[in-house]
Amino acid sequence: MKIGVVATGVANLASVEASFQRLGMETRLLRGLNEVATCTHLVLPGVGAFAAGMASLEQSGLDGALRDWVSGGRPLLAVCLGMQLLFDGSEESQGVAGLGILPGIVRAFPSSVRSPHFGWNRVGESGGWLAPDHYYFAHSYRAEDAPPGWESAWSAHGGLFVAAVRQGAVVACQFHPELSGQAGSRLIRSWMEAAGGC
């Protein structure tokens, strides 16, 4: 089992790596296309701007590798901006194409609520694959509609939004499991176990 963490240039890699180390798992940073083949599991983290994240993936050639990885049903955990990059695009960077793995556009919170949305928020029922609990969020954009064919978990801030999705070994979450204490650790461990790790 080899866990590769995609170095997008817009991610807090130290906290992501530490979250796996707490569970007794080692990770390695991926900076180029040739390194993907050495991994069994991938993590796509991210903090910051949609356009910058996509530019980094495209420059390294990892955009196509991630599409192939997911289409092959291989284990991927996408976090925060990493989840948003899976969509077709974002209001944050209009005209910039996302990975197109999840259909739809990620949209800004309404002006009636605080944005960015920072802090702990409850994620509700998901059909059993994600425990209802409080998770840590830090974001200004979110998906409003669940992608067809994906299991979804929801939270609320200025209305309901998609907090996490799952399809097979691919899990994407708008919150930060690496900053969400025991609840986040449970998610990471359950993803690893379901994807043939641990």
N, C-alpha and C positions, 0 to 999 in steps of 0.2 A: 504494500500500500504506500503510494507516494502522493502527497497532497501538494499541489502547486498553487501558489497564490499569485494571481496576475498583477503585475506591477503596472498600474495604469498611470502612475504619476499624480493621481488625484485621490489618494487613499491613505488612511492611517494604518499602515501595514503592521506597525509594531503591536497595536492592540489586537489585530486579527491573529497574528502569529501567536501572541501570548495566550489567546483563548484556546487554541489547539494544544499548546504546551501544557496548560492546566489539566487537560484531559489525557496527557501522556502521549500526544501525537506530534510528530515533527512535520514541518512544512519547508518548502523551498520557494524562493521568489522566481517568477518567470518573467523574463524581459524580452524573450525572442521566440519566434515561431518554432525553431528546432527543439526547444525545451519541452513543448507540450507533449510530445510523444513519450517522454519519460515518466509521465504522471498517470495515476489511476483516478484521481479526484482533482477537481479544479475549484478554486474560490475566486469570485470576481467581486472585490470590494470597491468602494468608491466614496469620496466625499468631495463636493465641489461642483463644477460646471459640466453640464451635459456635453457641450461642444468639445471641451478640453479632453474629457474622457474618451469620446469617440475618436478624436484626432490621435491620441496616444495608441489606441488599439489598431487603427488603420496604419499608422507609421510602422508598427512592429509586425503587422500582418496577422495579429491575433484576432481581428474581427472575423475573418473567414474561418479561422481555426475554431472559434467559439461556436459559430453557426454549425459547423460540421460536428463538433463535440455534442451539442444538444440534439441535433437530428439523429445522432447515433444512440441517443438514450443514455449517455454516460453521465456520471455524477458531477453536478455543478451546484454550488451554493453561491447565489448572487446577493449582495448586501447593499442596501440604500441606493446610492447612485448606480451601483452595479445592477440592481433590479431595473432601474429606469432605463439603462442602456439596452436592455433586452427588448424594449418596445420600439415601435416604428419611429417615434420621435418625441420631442418635448416642446412645450410652449416656451421653455427657457431659451432654446436655441432653434428658432424657426428656420426651416430650410436645411437643417442638419439631420441626415438620416441616422436612425439608430440601427441596432442589429436586426430588427424585424423578426425576432423570434416570438415575441408576444405582440398581437395586433393592438393598435390604438395609440393614442397620444397622451403623454403624461402632462397634466395640467396644474396650474398654480392654484393655491388655496384662494378662496374668495376674500375680498378686501375686508369683510366683516369680522374676520378672525385674525389672531396673531400669526404672523409668518416672518421668519421661519418658525416652524412648530418644533420646539425643543422640549424634551423631558419624557417622563414616563406616561404611557397611555395604555389603556386596557385593549387587548386583542381578544375578541370573543370566540364563539364556537366556530370550528373549522371542519366538523365532521370527524373529529378524533385525531387527526394527524398532527395538530399543533395544540398544545395545552392552553386553554384560556388563562391568561395571566397578564401582568403588566410588563411591557417591554420598552426599551429606550429608543426614542425617535429624535432625529435632527434633520429636518427637510423642509423645503418650500414648495415642492411639487409632489403630486401623487397621482396614481391611477384611480379613476372613478368607476371603471367597469371591469368586472372579472373577465379574463380571457376565456373564450369558449374552450371546453375540454380540459380546463385546469381546475383543481381543487383550490378554493380560496378561503382566506381568513380575513376578517374585517376589523377596522377600528373607526373612530369618529373624531373629526376635528373640522368644524365647518361643514358637517355632513359626513356620511359614510365614505370611506375610501378603502382600497385594497391594501391590507397590511402585509399579506404574504400569499404566495401561490405555490402549488406543487403539481408536478406531473412526473410520475415515476421517480427517478433518481435526481431530478432537477428541482431545486427549491430556490425561490427568490423571496426576499423579505425587505420591506421598506424600512423596518427598524434595524437596529444594530444588535445582533445577538451577542457579539463580543463585548458589549457594554451593558448587557441586560442581566447580569448576575446568574443565578441558578436557572432561571427560565431560559436564558440564552444558551447556557451550557447544555441544557436538556435538548434544545433544538439541534445544536451542532452534533451532539452524540446520536440522536435519533436519525439524523441525516446520514451520518457515517454508518450506522448499523443497517439502515435500510439500503444503503448503497454498497454494502458488502465490506465495510470497514470495521474498526474496533475489534 
